[in-house]
Amino acid sequence: MSEKIPKVAVDLRAAMSATMFAIGLASISTFTLHANTDLPIPEQAIEILSNYCLDCHDEGEMKGDLNLDFLSIDWSLKENRKVWESVHLMANGGHMPPAKEKQPSDKERETILAWLDSSLLEHTPIGGTLPRRLNQSEYEATVRDLFNLTDFTLPVGFPRDTEFHGFNNVGEGLVLSPPLMEAYSKVAARIADEIFPQKKPTPTSTTRHAGPEDMVLSFSAATVRGDALLLASRAEQIMRSCTWPSRIEIMTSGTYRVTVSTSQFRPISDEPMKLEFRARELTASDRSFTDTFRFLKEIEVSSESPESVTFEADLYEGQTLLLRWSNAELDHEFNNLADQMEAWFERDPRFLAAWQKAVYPDGLTPRGKFTYLRGRNGWDVVTENLANPELDMSQAKMDTEMTQRLLKSMRGLGGGTYSTADAMCHYYFENGPALAVHGLTVEGPLKIVENPKDIRRREIRAQLLGERQSGQSDESYARQMLERTLPQAFRRPVGNQTIETYMLIAKHYWAEGGNFEDGLHLLVRNILISPRFLYRLVGPQKLDEYDLASRLSYFLTQGPPDATLSSLAESGKLSDPEILVREARRLMPSRPDDAMIQSFTSQWLDTNLLKDIMPDPVFKFSEGEIEIARAEVEWFFAEILKENLPLTDFIDPNFTFTTTQFAKDNYEYKVLNEKLKMDDYRVDVRGLTLDRLPMQRGGRYGGILGQSSTMIATANGVDTQPVLRGVWVLENILGMPPPPPPKNVPALTPDTRGSTTPRELLAAHTSEESCASCHKNIDPIGFVLENFDPVGNWREEWPNSGTPIDSSGTLPDGTPIADITDLKSWIVENIDFFSNCLAEKLLTYATGRVPNYAEIKEIETIVLENHKNGNGFQDLFLALITSETFRTK
């Protein structure tokens, strides 16, 4: 439909201009500063700056592009305030002057810091968020809410959001370029197409046939033998047990006649084989689980000669038929497969020996990743071993260590289980039992049916437009839609002028001969490219009740305000601190899969990097374990927030969330009365459930600094670098980010040959005076984490060198640390560093701006007060929401 209607009634350039104008208005400062903001620098401060700073930072030298050679400062300029904030930060942290230069006395340093502190507090206003474009997640959630399009996602290739200060929802990073505006315009057309689709011509009935060669062969799920396709196993994922016709796609929703020819291949019992038919969306991933698709029919296959069965079924546009042998003997499920293989090994020791030789060709040392035994290749290895008259049978007993290791590997994720089952499929393809499919015919549509999408579209249109009154004109009906939709789309009331502006667009289109629904299609598209939809905080006014409702809702839910928040905003009650806290409690995320928890933790702790990291095979860390490592953080954060646990539990808790097997494999976890069954690690996790396991405080593991996810995110899957981990802790845990390295300092790269240790490499690097001042803060923390390898497992030696890891060091305050337990203990004793850091991250995420000097001071006050009152994380969370920083534009 969108191709027949002009892209927008108002030219896209005009839409861009309107957007830029609105953003420009909102960027105008609304703060009232002192009339005289260009104030002289006190004589004492000038003297200190002259003695210790201006040799490097005057107009002539300007090291680091910094000029401090002034007699007065115009505090009304944001860029001036940022310069002197950085001066305060560097002086307070002892970074400047450099260690080799003459140092001010303690009294002089106190004098300059006191002057800067009082001046910055006096002249730095709270607030200053730029207009915030909805980021991708917020946009998707808003569209879903506005139109009830529950499955809406942006298309693949949509321009990615830019991260700024670690988050993708900060105003300064959310620029709107012409290409991005064009992308929004295309998405708006797609959304309008979904609600007001183009009518299709009545289809004609066709007959399509798929032979064995036309059916999909996925992994070892099926194979073609002669005139038949053979199915050999059952599994939860369709790619491991199902087949479907590669050239039959349903183009029109309707009732179809399906005929299938099947037979049994070498059955071993009189029990009928059961062939299950489901309706598979062609857009669905091959990793999808079978039971997510609509069941159509199950037929019984009882003959070894081909027999045909015909049935009718409703199939919808974009679907095809999915075939699965539902009662196959071979089962890909982890524990069921291992039980089956164990029984087979007990019956046939030679079969056990053949598998032992395949997996452990040189004693108890495995050959490598189990995946080399996957499919046909694996079965060829096993059959070759079976044919070897000199096959070693000495370990082919059920109680040997080799047998127990083999069974354990078959119960683990991916490598052992999937490879075993994929290899065993070929035994069944050769020996049976297997289910043979000889051909499939689909005829239709015999009649047209309304599919769920059509029904859903009709419901969405009814919700969007409202009930049409008898005799109501098209124009009145369209105005009714705007009156219902615009306040929700713009997240605040709209006036008649706004409604009439949109009505003019529709009336102009209808006057040129366009039909009614196409005019509504055009209105929806124009709403979706409006700056009032795409942006929050548009306009120079102060943060009002509706802005506060949006800020609270997008912070806690990543979506627009619900009816309750909107009603409170309309009544002017939301800004009441008690009501604001009540609503914050109501909307507060409490589940690990809540959008805020997943979004915030993944950006704060960089666990969003895990999806792109695949650890080196030497670490034996699977994709499923990557998924569990990521989930651990979300479950852990949710628990501390929901239960209002102390902030120290982020660092040194007495519990963790993980699976028992993961804890054993990666955290040296000891389990009493261990069960034989292994954890069900799945790459495609459906509602992954982690256990709350007890841990001893004061240990290596547990807390943010003892979780695999942190160590994976701060490595690259192959090796570790102390500097990267040290900087990460300073930035994300302690809130003490080091300044960027000087431009003339070369990057430090690891010595992958192992000829020198990281400590020796850094010793040479930090011999430069320009590096030493920062590295004295970075390196002790980085080295104390070196005992964790790239996936978070403990190690005592640096790789390749055989040299014991020296993790000792001295923190900037003079505290000696020997290992990670000392660092965690120090952070717990000085927990306000972490609390301030986390609070700043939360408010950056919530407000869309990096806290300025005055806001940081407010955060510090809140943290101190919270510490006095028990230091609960939920208490801090709520205090931040009622802060002036949160409630100011």
Residue pairs with C-beta under 8 A, 6 or more apart in sequence:
1 192
1 193
1 196
1 197
1 198
1 518
1 521
2 189
2 190
2 192
2 193
2 521
2 525
4 198
4 518
5 509
5 514
5 518
5 521
5 522
6 522
7 185
7 189
7 525
8 15
8 185
8 522
8 525
8 526
8 529
9 505
9 508
9 509
9 522
9 526
10 505
10 526
12 181
12 182
12 185
12 529
15 181
15 185
15 529
15 530
16 176
16 178
16 181
18 530
18 531
19 176
19 181
19 531
19 534
19 535
20 176
22 131
22 531
22 532
22 535
22 538
22 539
23 130
23 131
23 176
23 531
23 535
23 538
25 538
25 539
25 540
26 130
26 131
26 535
26 537
26 538
26 539
26 540
27 130
27 131
28 540
29 128
30 127
30 540
30 541
30 542
30 889
31 125
31 127
31 128
33 75
33 76
33 123
33 125
34 75
34 122
34 123
37 74
37 75
37 76
37 123
38 72
38 73
38 74
38 75
38 76
39 72
39 73
39 75
39 119
40 71
40 72
41 49
41 70
41 71
41 72
41 73
42 115
44 111
44 115
45 111
45 112
45 115
46 71
48 104
48 108
48 111
48 112
49 68
49 112
51 102
51 104
52 97
52 101
52 102
52 103
52 104
52 108
53 68
53 96
53 97
54 68
54 69
55 61
56 63
57 63
57 64
57 66
57 67
57 68
57 69
58 67
58 68
58 69
59 67
59 69
64 742
66 83
66 86
68 83
68 87
73 80
73 84
73 119
74 80
75 81
75 119
75 122
75 123
76 123
78 128
81 120
81 123
81 124
81 852
81 853
84 116
84 119
84 120
85 120
85 852
85 853
87 96
87 116
88 113
88 116
88 117
88 120
88 853
90 96
90 739
91 109
91 112
91 113
91 116
92 113
93 736
94 773
94 812
95 738
95 739
95 773
95 774
97 103
97 104
98 769
98 770
98 773
99 769
99 772
99 773
100 769
104 112
120 853
120 854
121 853
121 854
121 857
124 852
124 853
124 854
125 854
126 852
126 854
126 855
126 858
126 884
126 885
126 888
127 543
127 885
127 888
127 889
128 849
128 852
128 889
129 171
129 537
129 847
129 848
129 849
129 889
130 171
130 172
130 537
130 848
130 849
131 171
131 531
131 535
131 536
131 537
131 538
132 169
132 170
132 171
132 174
132 535
132 536
132 537
132 848
133 171
133 174
133 175
133 176
133 534
133 535
134 142
134 534
134 535
134 536
135 161
135 168
135 169
135 174
136 154
136 158
136 160
136 161
136 168
137 558
137 595
137 599
138 169
138 554
138 558
138 559
139 154
139 534
140 152
140 153
140 154
141 557
141 558
141 559
141 560
141 595
142 533
142 559
142 560
143 149
143 152
143 191
143 528
144 150
144 152
144 559
145 488
145 559
145 560
146 485
146 488
146 489
146 560
147 191
147 194
147 195
147 460
147 464
148 459
148 460
148 463
149 191
149 194
149 460
152 191
154 187
155 187
155 190
158 183
158 187
159 177
159 179
159 180
159 183
161 168
161 169
161 173
161 174
162 168
162 173
162 174
162 175
163 173
163 603
164 170
164 172
164 173
164 174
165 173
165 844
165 850
166 603
166 604
166 731
166 732
166 841
166 844
167 173
167 603
167 844
167 845
168 174
168 603
169 554
169 845
169 848
170 844
170 848
170 849
170 850
171 537
171 848
171 849
172 849
174 848
176 534
181 529
184 528
184 529
184 534
185 525
185 529
187 528
188 524
188 525
188 526
188 528
188 529
189 525
191 524
191 525
191 528
192 521
192 522
192 524
192 525
192 528
193 521
194 457
195 457
195 460
195 461
195 464
195 521
195 524
196 461
196 517
196 518
196 520
196 521
196 524
197 457
200 252
202 448
203 251
203 252
203 254
203 445
203 448
205 443
205 444
205 445
205 446
206 443
206 444
207 441
207 442
207 443
208 247
208 248
208 441
208 442
208 443
209 439
209 440
209 441
209 442
210 245
210 246
210 247
210 248
210 439
210 440
210 441
210 442
211 438
211 439
212 224
212 227
212 228
212 229
212 437
212 438
212 439
213 224
214 245
214 246
214 247
215 222
215 224
215 229
215 243
215 244
215 245
215 246
215 323
215 437
215 440
216 222
216 243
216 244
216 245
216 246
217 223
217 224
217 229
217 243
218 238
218 239
218 240
218 242
218 243
218 286
219 239
219 240
219 374
219 375
219 422
220 232
220 233
220 240
220 374
220 375
220 376
220 421
220 422
220 423
220 425
220 426
221 231
221 232
221 233
221 235
221 239
221 240
221 241
221 242
221 243
221 425
222 229
222 230
222 231
222 232
222 243
223 229
223 230
223 232
223 425
223 426
223 429
224 230
225 265
225 429
225 436
227 438
228 263
228 265
228 436
228 437
228 438
229 243
229 436
229 437
229 438
230 265
230 428
230 429
230 434
230 435
230 436
230 437
231 241
231 243
231 275
231 323
231 324
231 325
231 328
231 434
231 435
231 436
231 437
232 325
232 328
232 330
232 425
232 428
232 429
232 434
232 435
233 240
233 241
233 325
233 328
233 330
233 331
233 332
233 421
233 424
233 425
233 428
234 241
234 324
234 325
234 326
234 327
234 328
234 330
234 331
234 332
235 241
235 290
235 331
235 332
235 333
235 421
236 289
236 290
236 291
236 332
236 333
237 286
237 287
237 288
237 289
237 290
237 332
237 684
238 244
238 280
238 286
238 287
238 288
238 289
238 290
238 293
238 322
238 324
239 286
239 287
240 332
240 418
240 421
240 422
241 290
241 324
241 325
241 328
241 332
242 290
242 322
242 323
242 324
243 322
243 323
243 437
244 280
244 320
244 321
244 322
244 323
245 320
245 321
245 440
245 442
248 320
248 321
248 440
248 442
249 282
249 318
249 319
249 320
250 256
250 315
250 316
250 317
250 318
250 319
250 320
251 317
252 317
252 445
252 448
253 314
253 315
253 316
253 317
253 445
253 448
253 449
253 450
253 451
253 454
254 314
254 315
254 444
254 445
254 446
254 447
254 448
254 449
255 312
255 313
255 314
255 315
255 444
255 445
255 446
255 447
255 449
256 312
256 313
256 314
256 315
256 442
256 443
256 444
256 445
256 446
257 310
257 311
257 312
257 442
257 443
257 444
257 446
258 277
258 297
258 310
258 311
258 312
258 313
258 321
258 440
258 441
258 442
258 443
259 308
259 309
259 310
259 440
259 441
259 443
260 275
260 277
260 299
260 308
260 309
260 323
260 437
260 439
260 440
260 441
261 306
261 307
261 308
261 437
261 438
261 439
261 440
262 275
262 299
262 301
262 306
262 307
262 309
262 435
262 436
262 437
262 438
263 301
263 303
263 304
263 305
263 306
263 307
263 436
263 438
264 273
264 301
264 302
264 303
264 304
264 433
264 435
264 436
265 304
265 432
265 433
265 434
265 435
265 436
266 431
266 432
266 433
266 434
267 273
267 304
267 432
267 433
268 329
268 432
268 433
269 433
271 327
272 300
272 301
272 302
273 300
273 301
273 302
273 325
273 327
273 328
273 433
273 435
274 298
274 299
274 300
274 301
274 325
274 326
274 327
275 298
275 299
275 300
275 301
275 323
275 324
275 325
275 326
275 435
275 437
276 295
276 297
276 298
276 323
276 324
276 325
276 326
277 295
277 296
277 297
277 298
277 299
277 313
277 321
277 322
277 323
278 290
278 293
278 294
278 295
278 296
278 321
278 322
278 324
279 293
279 294
279 296
279 313
279 314
279 315
279 316
279 319
279 320
279 321
279 322
280 293
280 319
280 320
280 321
280 322
281 293
281 318
281 319
282 318
282 319
282 320
283 318
284 292
284 293
285 684
287 683
287 684
288 684
289 684
289 686
290 322
290 324
293 322
296 313
296 321
297 311
297 313
298 326
299 309
299 311
301 307
301 435
306 436
306 438
312 446
314 449
315 321
315 442
315 444
316 449
316 451
316 452
316 453
317 451
317 453
321 440
321 442
323 437
323 440
325 435
328 433
328 435
329 340
329 428
329 433
330 337
330 340
330 421
330 424
330 425
330 428
331 337
331 340
331 421
332 417
332 418
332 421
334 411
334 412
334 413
334 417
334 678
334 680
334 681
335 411
335 677
335 678
335 680
337 410
337 417
337 420
337 421
338 407
338 410
338 411
338 417
338 678
341 355
341 407
341 410
341 420
341 424
342 398
342 407
344 351
344 352
345 351
345 352
345 355
345 396
345 398
345 403
346 398
349 393
349 396
349 397
350 386
350 391
350 393
350 396
351 386
352 396
352 403
352 406
353 385
353 391
353 392
353 393
353 395
353 396
354 382
354 383
354 385
354 386
354 391
355 382
355 385
355 406
356 392
356 395
356 396
356 402
356 403
356 406
357 385
357 388
357 391
357 392
358 367
358 373
358 378
358 381
358 382
358 385
359 366
359 367
359 370
359 373
359 406
359 409
360 366
360 367
360 402
360 405
360 406
361 367
364 401
364 402
364 405
366 409
368 617
369 415
369 617
370 409
370 414
370 415
370 416
370 419
370 420
371 414
371 415
371 418
371 419
372 378
372 419
373 381
373 382
373 419
373 420
373 423
374 418
374 419
374 422
374 423
375 419
375 422
375 423
375 425
375 426
376 423
376 426
377 423
378 419
378 420
378 422
378 423
378 426
379 423
379 424
379 425
379 426
379 427
382 423
385 391
395 402
395 403
396 403
397 403
408 416
408 678
409 415
409 416
410 416
410 417
410 420
411 417
411 677
411 678
412 622
412 661
412 678
412 681
413 622
413 623
413 624
413 625
413 681
413 682
413 683
414 622
414 623
414 624
414 681
414 683
415 622
428 434
464 481
464 484
464 485
465 477
465 480
465 481
465 484
465 520
466 480
466 481
466 484
468 477
472 480
474 510
474 516
474 519
475 503
475 506
475 507
478 503
478 506
478 516
478 519
478 520
478 523
479 499
479 503
481 520
481 523
482 499
482 502
482 503
482 523
483 499
485 527
486 494
486 498
486 499
486 502
486 527
487 493
487 494
488 560
489 527
489 528
489 530
489 532
489 533
490 530
490 532
490 533
491 536
491 546
491 549
491 550
491 560
491 561
491 566
492 546
492 569
493 546
493 570
502 523
502 526
502 527
505 522
505 523
505 526
506 519
506 520
506 522
506 523
509 518
509 519
509 522
510 516
510 519
514 522
527 533
531 538
532 538
536 547
536 550
536 551
536 554
536 848
537 543
537 547
537 848
537 889
541 889
542 888
542 889
543 551
543 887
543 888
543 889
544 569
545 568
545 569
545 570
545 572
545 573
545 574
545 575
546 561
546 566
546 569
547 889
548 569
548 574
548 575
548 580
548 887
549 561
549 565
549 566
549 568
549 569
549 574
550 560
550 561
551 846
551 847
551 886
552 561
552 565
552 574
552 580
552 583
552 584
552 587
552 881
553 559
553 560
553 561
553 562
553 565
553 587
554 560
555 596
555 845
555 846
555 881
556 584
556 587
556 588
556 589
556 596
557 587
557 589
557 594
557 595
557 596
558 595
558 596
558 599
559 595
561 569
564 583
564 586
565 574
565 583
565 587
568 574
568 579
568 583
573 579
574 580
574 583
575 887
577 882
580 881
580 882
580 887
581 878
581 881
581 882
584 877
584 878
584 881
585 878
588 641
588 874
588 877
589 595
589 596
589 597
589 638
589 641
590 638
590 641
590 642
591 597
591 638
592 598
592 631
592 634
592 635
592 637
592 638
592 657
592 690
593 634
594 638
597 634
597 637
597 638
597 641
598 634
600 637
600 841
600 842
600 845
601 607
601 633
601 634
601 637
602 608
602 630
602 633
603 845
604 732
604 838
604 841
604 845
605 633
605 704
605 709
605 710
605 713
605 732
606 713
606 714
606 728
606 732
607 629
607 630
607 633
607 709
607 713
609 712
609 713
610 626
610 629
610 630
610 709
610 712
610 713
611 626
611 630
613 626
613 712
613 713
613 715
613 716
613 717
614 623
614 626
614 717
615 621
615 626
615 712
615 717
615 718
615 790
615 791
616 717
616 718
616 790
619 789
619 790
619 791
619 793
621 791
622 681
623 683
624 681
624 682
624 683
624 685
625 662
625 665
625 666
625 681
625 708
625 791
626 712
627 681
627 682
627 683
627 685
627 688
628 658
628 659
628 662
628 681
628 688
628 690
629 662
629 707
629 708
629 709
629 712
629 791
629 792
630 709
631 657
631 685
631 688
631 690
632 656
632 657
632 658
632 690
632 707
632 708
632 709
633 704
633 707
633 709
635 657
635 690
636 653
636 656
636 657
636 704
636 707
639 645
639 655
639 657
639 692
640 647
640 649
640 650
640 653
640 873
641 873
641 874
641 877
642 874
643 874
644 872
644 873
644 874
644 875
645 653
645 872
645 873
646 870
646 871
646 872
646 873
647 831
647 834
647 835
647 838
647 871
647 872
647 873
647 876
648 828
648 831
648 871
649 703
649 873
650 703
650 704
650 834
650 838
650 873
651 703
651 704
651 705
651 733
651 824
651 827
651 828
651 831
651 834
652 697
652 698
652 702
652 703
652 824
652 825
652 827
652 828
653 695
653 697
653 702
653 703
654 694
654 695
654 696
654 697
654 702
655 692
655 693
655 694
655 695
655 702
656 663
656 667
656 692
656 693
656 695
656 701
656 702
656 707
657 690
657 691
657 692
657 693
658 667
658 690
658 691
658 693
659 679
659 681
659 690
659 691
660 669
660 671
660 679
660 691
660 693
661 678
661 679
661 681
662 679
662 681
662 708
663 669
663 671
663 693
664 670
664 671
666 708
666 791
666 792
666 793
667 701
667 702
667 706
668 700
668 701
668 794
669 693
669 701
682 688
695 701
695 702
698 821
698 824
698 825
699 706
699 821
700 706
700 787
700 794
700 819
700 820
700 821
701 707
703 824
704 710
704 733
705 729
705 733
705 785
705 820
705 823
705 824
705 827
706 792
706 820
706 824
707 792
708 791
708 792
709 792
710 792
711 720
711 725
711 785
711 788
711 789
711 790
711 791
711 792
712 790
712 791
712 792
713 728
714 720
714 724
714 725
714 728
714 785
715 721
715 724
715 725
715 789
715 790
715 791
716 790
717 790
717 791
718 790
719 750
719 752
719 790
719 799
720 758
720 785
720 786
720 788
720 789
720 790
721 748
721 750
721 758
721 782
722 758
722 759
722 762
722 778
722 779
722 782
722 783
722 785
722 786
723 748
723 762
723 775
723 778
723 779
723 782
724 782
725 781
725 782
725 785
725 786
726 777
726 778
726 779
726 780
726 781
726 782
726 783
726 785
727 737
727 738
727 778
727 782
729 781
729 782
729 785
730 736
730 737
730 738
730 777
730 778
730 781
731 737
732 837
732 841
733 827
733 834
733 837
734 827
734 833
734 834
734 837
735 833
735 834
735 836
735 837
735 840
736 777
736 833
738 774
738 777
738 778
739 774
741 771
741 774
742 770
742 771
744 770
745 768
745 770
745 771
748 761
748 762
748 765
750 758
750 761
751 761
752 800
753 800
754 798
754 799
754 800
754 801
755 801
756 801
757 798
757 801
757 803
757 806
758 783
758 786
758 798
759 783
759 806
762 775
762 779
765 771
765 775
766 772
766 775
766 779
776 812
777 812
779 809
780 809
780 810
780 811
780 817
781 809
781 811
781 823
783 806
783 807
783 808
783 809
784 807
784 808
784 809
784 817
784 819
784 820
784 822
784 823
785 807
785 820
786 798
786 805
786 807
787 794
787 795
787 796
787 805
787 807
787 819
787 820
788 794
788 795
788 820
789 795
789 799
795 805
796 804
796 805
797 803
797 804
797 805
798 804
798 805
807 818
807 819
807 820
808 816
808 817
808 818
808 819
809 816
809 817
810 816
810 817
811 817
811 826
815 826
816 822
817 823
817 826
827 833
827 834
831 867
831 871
832 860
832 863
832 864
832 867
835 863
835 866
835 867
835 871
835 876
836 856
836 859
836 860
836 863
838 876
839 859
839 862
839 863
839 876
839 880
840 851
840 856
840 859
842 877
842 880
843 851
843 855
843 859
843 880
843 883
843 885
843 886
844 850
844 851
846 880
846 881
846 886
847 885
847 886
851 859
851 885
855 885
858 883
858 884
858 885
859 880
859 883
859 885
862 876
862 879
862 880
862 883
863 876
865 879
866 872
866 875
866 876
866 879
869 875
880 886
